[in-house]
Amino acid sequence: MLKENQIVYVKRVNNAVRGRNKDDLIFETTVEKIGNKYFYLKERPKSKFSINEMRDITEYCSNYQVYLTMQEIRDEEEKADLENKIKEIIKPYGSLKLSLNKLRKIWETINEEE
């Protein structure tokens, strides 16, 4: 739940990423004002952010995604990295270059109930 003066983490996405260093993609800021549907950040006072979607509202595409913790950003990045690594191994064509044991372990893991 968002509160005024709460510290949040903002990740630049889509067009806001262009021409930026990786170190410049995430910044820390404070929630300045909260309404019923939107909230505003100290660092981006002219932008309004959706409480439900935690992103900026624009006519085109969103450029900023807001997170309550840095860990949320790290988890999202790790998930994307793992997905890409797995997709690279399990390509949609040809045979897999994995041993039978590895394939069995993958199958067991995929079919485990959480």
TASULMO-V565778 format. One line per field, one symbol per residue. ss: DSSP state (A for helix, B for strand, O for the rest). psi: psi as a letter, one per 40 degrees, with the letter a starting at -180 (. if undefined). burial: # if it has 16 or more other ideal C-beta (glycine too) atoms within 10 Angstrom, else .. Layout:
BEGIN
ss = ???
psi = ???
burial = ???
END
This chain:
BEGIN
ss = OOOOOOBBBBBBOAAAAOOOOAAAOBBBBBBBBBOOOBBBBOOOOOOOBBOOOOBBOOOOOOOBBBBOOAAAAAAAAAAAAAAAAAAAAOOOOOOOOOOAAAAAAAAAAAAOOO
psi = hiiieihihhhhibdedheiideedhihaihdihaddiiiiddgdeiihhddefiihidbiiehhhididdddddddddddddddddddgieiiiifiidddddddddddeih.
burial = .......#####...#.........#..#.#..#....###..#..###....###.....######.....#.........................................
END
